Every structure is written in structure tokens, then in C-alpha cells.
């Protein structure tokens, strides 16, 4: 069992950026993984991590990593498991190369999310999609290599909230996001743009929010994923909140569904084995809040150690002809580094990494 073995050496790519820092923070004391290599751009390579990183999370960089020398992006990485927090344009080249050379890459980047043989893993809802790693190895000759992604940070709460509702037949969804500033990385949105303001456009976000949940909620069909077939319309906005993406959702079903049925399936929802027993899995993936003014980012983003999706304000929607609600997730934990770590745990448990 993975719990009884020596920790697996891992590398963090983009280790000095905001999501890279979240990887570093969440991997501290992890029972299965040990950070062996920190990799970043030429601006940071060759420096000690404590000097190279501008730490934007609470506290300070982990003391045991502060003296670690940061490796360049073209380094000969030795760790069998790699976490990527690289920008998409850089990830396009580096992640594929690492998979080709036998590494298992768990990526937060968008570069390969829509590739037909690369899963967007959210283990509670689509753990069987991990089998595409075996398809990759057969098709591309990667040996022990593989590449999986996690979703866009706004797609995560939508897909998680929709997963228990698939049984009712999702026909259409209208989605409006209120996304925290940390989703834009560091230094992010200029203060004179975001303070006392809402920015009603985030470049590239709306197509992701419309497409990614359909892939995550789809079924593995041979060597590809058959997307869940529903119509989606998204509007994405940036709001002056530090962490936590909130999405206003209106959804229509093919079946008549009651409020009691929706709340029951949310509360009873759990991932398939072995997901609930993985170290980073929250005890309850979807938490329903009955208070009329919840969920709220400041009060609810850390539910389940930041790995749970909190839903609430469930009520009929007279326009779309179904139900509407709010869904919230911590964008740099469940929507980024935390999900990648859970993905890696799943791969280890399934014998696909480690």
C-alpha cells in the first residue's frame, strides 16, 4: 500500500509563482510525497528558493526548502512525479517532454486539458478517466510517463456541484462567475482596476467554463471521453475578493426534480473507491449550506481544508425552467494545486505513478 512506502520524490515546476507556492505549502508533511526539486524560469534559476520567491501566502517559505537551489526549466528532472504550475505557453513544450521521458505530470496548466487522450481529473466525479494514462503510454510510447490535468479553477465548483445531478439529466446551464483576484496570479490585477469595481471580462475564461465541465462529467469511451451533452452559457467576472471563486448557476433538467432530491444527492455524494481514503480528499466533497446568505468566499472557501465545494441558495429559476444556486470553491486549493495533488494520489493508488 502507498501509505506504507517511502515518500515519492516530486518536482514542482513554476515553484516561485502563486500556484507553485500553493503546491509547496500543501506538500509540506504530505504522507506520500516529498519535494525533491524546485524548478522555475531563468529569472529564479540558480538562486536559493528563499531568495527567489516572493511569498504571497500566509507565513514564510518552508524552512527546509529555503536553501534549496532552484533549477532551470530545461533541467534534467529526476523525480518520477512532477507537479506543473507553469503558464500554458511554456507548459505546452515542457510537460509533453517530461511525459515522453517517463515522468508522470500532474498539471494545473490549460495546455493539454482538451487533448483527446488527456483527462481533466476531478477524482470524486471521474476517477475512471485516469485510465487514459495507459492509453497515452500505448499510443505515444511513454513507458512510465503520463500526463493528467486538473480543471480551470472556476470549472471545479461547477463540475462538482453538477456531478450528483447527472442522474436527473442536465439539459442546459447558465453560469456567471465571481472570481477572486488570486486567480489572476501575482501581481495580478492592478489595484486601480479592481478596487471599488467588478471587471466583467476575463480573457479566455468563458470557453473553459462552458467546455471543461462537460469533459469532466463525461464517460470514458474506449480511448476517448464522450462529453456530457448539455448546452452551456457562461459569463466570467473578476471581483475584489482574495480567494474563492463563486459561481451563480441556473440549470434545467430533462426530469422533474424537487428541492429535496437535489439537496439529498448533494449531501450523499461521495467519490468511488479509493478516492475517499486518499490523503487530500475532503470527507464531504459537496457541502450544502441552508442559510439564505451562504456560501460566502471569506466564510466558506476553507471548507474541507479548501477541497470541498460549498453550495447554497437553491431555488426555482422561472427563466431557465429549472433550479438556480450558488457554488463556491477555493480557487488555488481545489481549483489548482490541491486538486493536482489529489490527482497524483489517485494515480499512485491505481498503480499509475510512483
N, C-alpha and C positions, 0 to 999 in steps of 0.2 A: 504494500500500500504506500502511496506517496507520502502519507503522514509520517512514516517510519524511516524514510530515506534521508540521506544527506541533502541539504538545500541545493537547489539547482542554481548555477551561476546564470545571471541575466545581465543584459546590457540595456541601457536607456539611451535612445537616440533623441537628440534635441533636449538634453538634460537640463540646460540652463533656462529654457523657456517656461512659461506659466504652466502648461500641461506637463512638461518634463519634470518640473518641481513637484507637481502633484503625484507623479509616478514615484519620485524619490521619497516623498513623505509617506505614501501608502505602503511602500515596500519595506519600510523600516520595521524590523521584527517579524516579517512575514514568515510563517512556519515552513513554507515550501521553497521560497526564492531568496537569493542573496545577490545584491548588486555587486557585480564584479567589474563592470566597465561603464563609464560615463562618456558619452560621445556628443559633440556639438560642432558648430560651424568654426571656420578658421578664426573668427574673432575671439573665440574662447579656447580653442585647442592649444595645448601646451601649458596652460595655466592650471593652478590648483583650483578645484571646484569652488572652494570657499571664496576665492578671489574673483573667479569668472562669473559667478551667478549673482544677479541682483534679486535677492529672495523676496518674493511678493506674498508669500503665505505667512500665517502667524508664526512667531518664533524665529528661529535661525536654521540654516542648513544643518543637517545631521552632523554631529561632531566627527563621527567615524568616516565621513566622506569628504570633509572639508579639505583634507590634504591630498585627496586623490587627484591625479593629473587627468585633465580632460583630453580625450582622444579626438583626432580629426575624423571627418565624415568618411574618408577613404581608408580608415584604419582596418587592419586585419582582425576583425572582431572574433573572439574565441568563445564567447558564451553561446551555448546552444539555443537559448531563448532570448529574443530581442523584443523590447517594447519601443514602439516608434511614436514620438511626438513631433515628427518633422512636418514642415509645411508641405502641402500636396505636391508642389512642383519638384521639390527635392526628393520626396518620398517615391515619386514615380520611378526613379532610377535605382535608388539605394535599396528599397525594400525588395524589389524583384531580384536584384543581385544577391542579397543575403539569403533569400529563399533558395536560389539556384545553388548556393554553396553550402546548403544543408542546415541553415538556421530556420527555426520557427519564428515567424514575425507576427506579433500581435500589434496591430496598427490603429492609431487614432486618426490617421490621415484619411482624406477622402479619395486619394488617387485611385484605389482599386475597389472601392465599395460596390460599384456597379458592374464589375467584371463578372462574366458569367460563371466562372469557376472559383470565385472568392466569396465566402459568406460574410454577411454582416451579422455577427453573432450577438444576441442578447439571450444568454443561456436559458433563462426561465421560459422563453417562448419558442426558441428554435434550436435547442441543443443538437438535434439530428443533423442540422446543416454543417456541423463540424466535419462530417464525413467527406465533404468536398476537399479536405486536405489530402485524403487518399487519392482522389481524382487528380489533383494537382501533381502529385508525385508520379502517377502513372503517365499523365499526358506530357509533363514537362521534364521528367527525369530528375526530379529534385532530391531523390534519396530520402534523407531525413528532414528535408526542408518543408516549409509550408507558409501560407500567408492567410491570416484572417483579419477582419476589421471589426471595429465597433461603429455604431451609427453616429451621425451628426447629433450634437448634444440636444437639439430640440426634438429630433425624431424619437429619442429614447422614451420620454414620458408618454408620447402618443402611442407608440407601439406597445408599451407595457400596459397601458390602460385598455387598448383595443384587444389584446391577446385573449383575455377571458370572454370577450364579447363576440369573438369569431363564430361561436356556436349559434348565434342569432342571425347570422348572415348580414355582414356590413355592406350596405349598398352605396352610401355616399357620406362624405365628411367635409365639413368646412372648419378650417383651422386658423386661428390667429394667435401668434406667439408674442410674448412679452419677455424678451431675452436680456439677461444680465450682462453687464459690461465686461465681466471676466471672460465671456465667450469670445470676445474680440482679441484675446491675448494681451500681452504687455508691450508697449504702454497703452495700447488700445485706443478707445475713442477719446478725442480731445475733450477736456473738461468744459470748454466753452460751447461744445456741441451737445453734450449730454446733460449738463446740469440745467434744471428747470425746463426739461424738454423730453420729448419722445421722438425718436428717429424712425420714420415709417418705412424704412427700406434697409435691408442687409443684403449686400451683393451675393448672389448665388444660393441663398438660404431657402427660398420658396420651392424651387425644383427639388431640393433634397427632401424637404418636409413632405412633399407630395409623393415622392417615389420610394424613399428608403423604407418607410413602414410597410409598404406593400411587398417589398422583397423580404423583409424580416418576418412578416406574418404569413408568407407563402409556404408551400410544401416542397420538399426536396423530391424532384422527379428525375431519377437517373443521375445524370452528370450536371444537371442544372436545377435552378429553383423556379418553380411556377409561381409567379407573383399572385398575391391575393387580389382579386379583381373588384375594385370599388373606385368610384370617382372621388377625387380629392381636389380641394381648392385651398391654397394657403396664402396668408399674409403674415410677414415677419417684421417685427419691430424691435428696436433697442430701447431699453428703459433704464433709468438711473438706479439700478439695483446691483449690488456687488456680485452675488452668486445666486443661482437658482433660476431656471427657465420655467415660466408659467405659460401654459397654452390653453386658450379658450377653444373648446371643441363642441361642434354640433354634429351629430351622427344620425343617419337614418338606416333602419334595418329592414330586411325583407320580411321578418316576422314581427308580429305584435309582441312587444316586450314591456314588462311592468318595471316600475322603480325597484320593487322588492327583488325581482330577478336579477337586475343589474348589480345592485348592492351585494347580493348573495354571492354572485360569481366573482366579484372583485375580492370579497373577504375570504373566499375559499381557495383562491388561486394560489398554486404553488408550482414550481418548476418540476420537471421529471427528474428521476434519479439519474446521476448522482448530484445534481445541481444543489438541492437544499443543504447538503452536507459540506459543500465547498467552503473554504475559509472566508471568502469575501461575500458570500451570498447572504442577503438580509433574511431574517426569519419570516417576514411577510413582504413579498415583493410589491404588492399594491395595498395601500392603506387608505380606507375610505374615512373621510372626516365629515361628520354630520353637521358641524357648526355652520351657520349661514355665511360666515366671513372667512372660511378656510377652503383651500390651502393658501398660505402666505409664504413668500420666499424666506423672510427672516425667521419665521417661526417653524417652518416645516421642511426646509431644504436638507437638514441633517438627519431626517428620519431614517432609521435603519443604517446608521453610520454614513449617511449620504447615498445609500444604494437603493433606497425604496422610492417608489413613485407614490405621491400623495394625491388623491382625487377628492373632489367635493363639489358642492353647489349643483347637484344633479337635479334637473328639472326639465319639463317638456319644452320642446322647441316647436312653436307653431309655424315657423317659416320652412324649415327643412323637413318637418313632419316626423320628427323622432325625439331624441333627447339631447340635452346640452349639459356640459360640465366643465370643470377646470382640472387640469393635470399639471403637476409640478415635479421636477426632479433637479437634483444638484448637478449643474452642467459640467463641472470639472471632475466630479466623482463618478456618478452613474453615467453621465453623458460623455465621459472621456476616460481618464486614467483608471478609475475603479472598475469600469466595465472591461477594459483591456486585461486587467489583472484577473478578473473572474473568467474571462475567455481563456486565458492561459491555464488557469486551474482546471477548467473543463478539459482542455487538450491533454493535460498531464493525466487526469483521471481516466481518460479514454485511451491512453497509451499512444497518443499522437505527438507528444512532446516530452522532453526530459531525458 
